[in-house]
Structure formats: C-alpha cells, structure tokens
Amino acid sequence: MGSSCREALESSTLNNLSTLSNESKKRVLIYRLGSLGDTVVALPALHLVERAYPNAERRMLTNIPVNSKAPAAEAILRGTGLVHGYFHYKVGTRSLRELASLWWQLARWRPEVVVYLAAFRSEAAVVRDSRFFSLCGIGTQVGVPLTSAMQENLPGEGGLEPEASRLVRNLGELGDGLVNDPASWDLRLTEAEHTKARQALSTAGEMPVIAVSVGTKVQSKDWGAENWRSLLREMAAAAKGHALVLCGAAEEFAASEAAAAGWQEAGGSLPINLCGKLTPRESAAVFARARMFLGHDSGPMHLAAAVQTPCVAIFAARNKPRVWFPYGCQHKVIYHQVDCWGCGLETCVVERKKCITSITVAEVMAAVRDVLGKS
C-alpha cells in the first residue's frame, strides 16, 4: 500500500474513532457569556456542537444578565434543542462562596466535555478558566483559546473575520461549522411563535412590513432621536404602501413612538409598536415576515440576520469593522472608520460619538432604497 493511501486510511480511521467517541458522550458543558447578540452569533457553533455530540445532554454555563434590555441566553435558545439546561453566575465575581457553589454544581453534574465559546478574554483569564474546568473534573476541553490566533479575529478577504466564524474555527476538531449555511442560523421558531407574529402584524393587512429597532443599551451606539425621526419621515415618503413595525424592550417604547412620529408626519400608516410586547423569539418571527430590518448594531439586528431578513445597520466604530456586522451578503452596513475607531467605549463624551453622529440621514436612506429595491 502506498504511503498516501496509508495516510488517508489512518486519517479516516482516526476521524471515525473520534466521531464514535463524541457520540458516546453523555454530558457536555458549553461556556458562552453575553446576551441577545452574543447568543445569536454563536448559533453556528451551537449547531456544530449538537452535530458533534448528538446523544449528549448539553448545558450552558452563562452569565446572569445585568441589564433589563439584555435577555438571557435561555430566552433565545428555549425550545431549540441546542441546549437542554443552564448554569448561571455573575461575571467578575470574586465571592468564594459563589465560586464554590458553581464548582459544586458542575462537579455534581459531572460533564465529560467543556466547549469553550467565550468572547475575547485575556490569556490569564483563559488559563484561569481552563484550570477551573479541570478542577470540576472535566477531562476534555474543546476550543479553549490558548493562542492569540484563537483569541483574535483574523484578517481575511473583506476585512476581519466575523465573530461567528472565529467561534467555529476554534471548534475545527468537531467538524465544519457551515457558517454560510442558513440552517446553521436556524432558531427553530415554533408554530406558536409564528402565530404570535402574525397576530401582532394583523393590522398591517397585506402591506409589506419594514421592521425597525431604534434602541440600544450602549450610549456610544445611539444614532440619536432626531436622526431616527427624520429618517422615518423620509422613509414614509419613499416606501408608500408599507407598514412600519417597531420592536425592542419595554423601556424603548417611548423612544420608538417619538421616532415613528416622523413616519406619521409624512403620511405613513399607523405604526405598530411592539416594544415590550414580544419575547425575543417572537420578535424574530416578526422579522422573518419583514421585507427589511433597520436598526443599530444590536441584538435585534442579529435576530433579523439569523432569520435571513436583509438589514440596514447603523454602526458606531467602537468595535473593529466586520467583526460584529450582521452575517450574510444581503445586508447594508454604515460604518465610519474615524481616527478613534476600535475604542471599545460604552459611553463616549470626549469625541461626542463622532463615528456614528457623522452618519447622515441621506446616507442611511440610500442604503434603505438599495435594500428595498433588491428584496
């Protein structure tokens, strides 16, 4: 037998043994922090974990949300079958009692594998996490980013690697993450959730729907109330015959009403304000019925992209370009790469949010026309 044939046979045998080993696992812990957007961009990785460990009970170790606008991972993944249960803790806790309680919960459950899906953390933090999981008795650790290449979004064609791609790259030993396959973003919405969306949009009748979310939990990402009002005023004139639906948290109801006043001033139909009235998954079902989604860099934007709705997304430059853009080629992203880009600030005072406030209504309106023309 030639060396190349022998190597191919050995590789195939190892892959088969690895697959059989994975299928025998009964308990898999998934480590993923964050809220709505963080959970949605991890969907391809979560689908990959399901394929790799089809017979395991998969539980997620995640954080307790610190903001009422930040839904827990369970609110997004409930009913998907991707995750079967949750362990929660406060990020940054130094309480020995809380850490001991978490250790006891994990050790008592006895996971055989931990799949590491945390966002960027320092090398010291990653090493500390790995040691903690070892102390919990977890024998196999997958995707732990102990190298800079695993922690960073690598440059490639079109810019930096999207976060969803980095996550599945780090899980390469489990197989192909299929990040470009719409099935990898499937939220597995239920018929009840689709029915709720139809009921919520019933007053729109047969009109095509434009979905908008003006909210954000981060000050530096906020485009501004007057910009939104002016934009929706122009949209009403340019998109006659469309219905406007606004989605977001309950705290964003009033801001959405103020923005929608511009739509009504230009003769648009009565807006449908659903802020605080739907679960995140029901909002996703609404977005799936929309012709276009318009909003900030936000969790609702990622939900809309996951259900394959074209997005017009208004981005601050606090993050590096492309890393957190909505995944897919059907979207239009407006991002001004000013001299202070990549600052990571949640509140911007000194520069007065010049990255996002320099984005004009005309610029966004051009993107809206382009997307509506193609959808």
MORA-V76647 format. One record per backbone hydrogen bond with DSSP energy under -0.5 kcal/mol. CO is the residue of the C=O (numbers start at 1). NH is the residue of the N-H. If there is no record, write none. Layout:
[[CO;NH] [CO;NH]]
//
This chain:
[[2;6] [3;7] [4;8] [5;9] [6;10] [7;11] [8;12] [9;13] [10;14] [11;15] [12;16] [13;17] [14;18] [15;19] [16;20] [17;21] [18;22] [19;23] [20;24] [22;25] [26;57] [27;112] [27;113] [28;59] [29;31] [29;115] [30;32] [30;61] [31;117] [35;39] [36;40] [37;41] [38;42] [39;42] [40;43] [42;46] [43;47] [44;48] [45;49] [46;50] [47;51] [48;52] [49;53] [51;54] [53;56] [56;58] [57;28] [57;59] [58;84] [58;85] [59;30] [60;62] [60;87] [61;32] [62;89] [63;65] [67;70] [69;71] [72;75] [72;76] [73;76] [73;77] [74;78] [77;80] [85;60] [87;62] [89;64] [89;91] [90;93] [94;96] [95;99] [96;100] [97;101] [98;102] [99;103] [100;104] [101;105] [102;106] [103;107] [104;108] [105;109] [106;110] [106;111] [112;140] [113;29] [114;116] [114;142] [115;31] [115;117] [122;126] [123;127] [124;128] [125;129] [126;130] [127;131] [128;132] [129;133] [130;134] [131;135] [132;136] [133;138] [134;137] [137;139] [140;114] [142;116] [144;146] [147;150] [147;151] [148;152] [152;154] [154;161] [156;159] [159;156] [162;166] [163;167] [164;168] [165;169] [166;170] [167;171] [168;171] [169;172] [171;174] [172;175] [178;181] [180;182] [181;184] [182;185] [183;186] [190;194] [191;195] [192;196] [193;197] [194;198] [195;199] [196;200] [197;201] [199;202] [201;204] [202;205] [204;207] [208;243] [209;211] [209;291] [209;292] [210;245] [211;294] [212;247] [213;296] [218;221] [219;222] [221;223] [224;228] [225;229] [226;230] [227;231] [228;232] [229;233] [230;234] [231;235] [232;236] [233;237] [234;238] [235;239] [239;242] [241;208] [242;269] [243;210] [243;245] [244;272] [245;212] [246;274] [248;276] [249;252] [250;253] [252;256] [253;257] [254;258] [255;259] [256;260] [257;261] [258;262] [259;262] [259;263] [260;264] [261;265] [262;266] [263;268] [264;267] [271;273] [272;246] [272;274] [274;277] [274;278] [279;283] [280;284] [281;285] [282;286] [283;287] [284;288] [285;289] [286;289] [287;290] [292;211] [293;312] [294;213] [295;314] [296;298] [298;302] [299;303] [300;304] [301;305] [302;306] [303;307] [304;309] [305;308] [310;293] [311;313] [311;332] [312;295] [313;315] [313;334] [314;297] [315;336] [317;342] [318;344] [320;323] [320;324] [321;160] [322;325] [323;163] [332;313] [333;335] [334;315] [335;337] [336;338] [338;341] [340;343] [346;220] [347;349] [351;354] [353;356] [353;357] [354;358] [356;359] [360;364] [361;365] [362;366] [363;367] [364;368] [365;369] [366;370] [367;371] [368;372] [369;373] [370;374] [371;375]]
//
